[in-house]
């Protein structure tokens, strides 16, 4: 009897240790999952409106800086924001309502929390960064070729 009781006590001790190990592993997994969720929440790219609104039916673009005075019957002066257009505004080409327009947004690469770092290039769009890089390469190429022309 005593041997069986000792085995039962040992088994209970092992069960406690086993459950403690499981609890510790679950706790570690929960902490990792929480950290992953926090990092995913930071993965927000900045989206900036361009002031251009595109008709979903015919791809006509209303540019706030130009208005629609270039169209026949256009009465909205340059600088008129899309929000300040009358509710009965219609697309000049397909006559669809104002609700059918969607804003054209540009996405700036990089996390929103990192936009303030660096020399200001973090807030540039991909096209602006390409222009800066390849424009700089072209300028240095012209500079070095100009050095050969001087001699």
N, C-alpha and C positions, 0 to 999 in steps of 0.2 A: 504494500500500500504506500509505504513511504516513497518508494522509487517512482511510483506513478504520480504522487503529489508533487514531487520535485520536478518531474518532467513537465507537469502542468504549469508550475511556477516559472520554469525556464521558458516555456512556450509563450506564456503571457508576457514575460519580459522581452522576448524577441518580437512579439507582436507590437509592443509599445515602441520598441526601437524601429521596427519596420514602418510603423505609422508616422513616427517622427521624421524618418528619412523621406517618406512620401510627402509629408507636409512641407519639409524644407525644399524639396524639388518643385512642388507646386508653387511655393512662395517665390522661388527664383524664376520660374516660368511666368508668373503673374507680373513680376517686376520687369522682365524683359518685354512682355507684351505691352505694358504701360509705357515703357520707353519708346518702343516702336510706334505706338499710337501718337505720342508726343512729337516724334520726328516726322511722321506723316502729316500731322497737323501743320507743321512748319513748311511743308512742300507746297506753298502757295505762290504761284507766279503772279507778277503784277500785270494786270490788264489795263491798258490805257485807251480811252476812246480817242478816235482820230478826228471827230467832227464830221464824219462822213456817214450817211445813212443810205443803205442799199435796199431797193425794192426787191422783194422776194420773188415776184412774178417775172419781171423783165430786166432785172439787173441795172436799172437806172440808179445813179448815185446822186443823192442830194448832198452837196458840199456846203457846209455852213459858211465858209469863207466866200463862196461865190454866189450863194443864193440860187434862184432859178430864173434870173432875169435874162439869161441867154436863151431860154426856151420861149416859144411863141405863147403869149399870154401869161408869162411869168411875172408875178407881182411881188415876189419876196426879194427884198434888197440884200446885197451881200452883207454878211455878218448876222443874219437872222438865224437864231438857233432853232433846231428842229423842235424843241419843246415849245417854243413860242409860236410855231405855225398854228393856224386855225384848226379846229377839230375836223372841219370838212375838207382839209387839204387832200388832194388827190395826186397820184403819180402823173406827171405830164405825158408820159408815153402810153401807159396801159390803163390809166384811170382807176387803179386800185387805191384803197383807202390808206390813211396814215398808219393804221395798225399793221399793214403788211410790210412796213419798213423795219429793218433791223440795223442796229449800229455796227459799224465796222470797227473792231478793236484790234490792237496790236498787243501781242504778248511779249513781255520783256523777260528774257531768259535769266534764270537765277532765282534764288529764294527771296521772298519779300523782306525777310529779316536781314539779308546781306546787302540790300540796295544802298546803304549809306557808307559802305566801306570802299576803299580804293581811291582812284583818281577821278571818279565820276563815270567810269566806263561801265559800272555795274548797272546803271539805269539806262543804258543804250539798248536799242533793238539789235537784232542780229544783222540786219542790213547796214546799220550805222557802224557796227563793229567791223564788218567786212570792208566797208569803205575806208575806215581809219587804217586798218591793217594793210590792205593792198594799195591804198593811196600813199602810205608811208614807204612801202617797198618801192613803188614807182618813183617817188621823190628821191630816195637814196640812189636808185639806179641812174637817174638823170644826173645826180650830183657826181657820182663816180665816173660816168661817161664824160661829163664835162671836165673832169680832171685830166682825162686823156686828151681832150681837145685843146687844152691850154698849152700842152708841150709841143 
